[in-house]
């Protein structure tokens, strides 16, 4: 059991380090390092999504409603990272503009961040605390119950040892 726990902690630690040195593409086409994106001292919600997956857009809409109501006032950032393949990148900027999303959106240009964090399906949500430690992971769609989602986010941030899923 100790070996499994140690291995788990080692994987999380190495994932955090490798994720900080990953390049992302901005919607205007420039490149930015992940450690420049993660600037919040309170926490960050990362949403991994694809333009051709309608559940991803619904997931983002639900999380944005939660984020705007309470969590944004706590200083928690919301960042969407598109993991589309290179052929779909041209669709990202118009889609974001059409949705009127009020948060940062980046493109994982070569899937490096997605692989570093062990993400194999979208939508996928990760909550980081202010020290960029992973607090919660949710593979899949977050239900439309924005109040519950918001409460889970706040609970995960306040209870630093709790690595539960947002459900």
Secondary structure, DSSP 8 states (H G I E B T S, - for coil): -HHHHHHHHHHHHHHHHHHHT-EEEETTS-EEEHHHH---SSEEEEEEE-TT-HHHHHHHHHHHHHIIIIIGGGT-EEEEEE---GGGHHHHHHHHHHHT--SEEEE-TTSHHHHHTT--SSSEEEEEETTS-EEEEEES---S-HHHHHHHHHHHHHSTT------
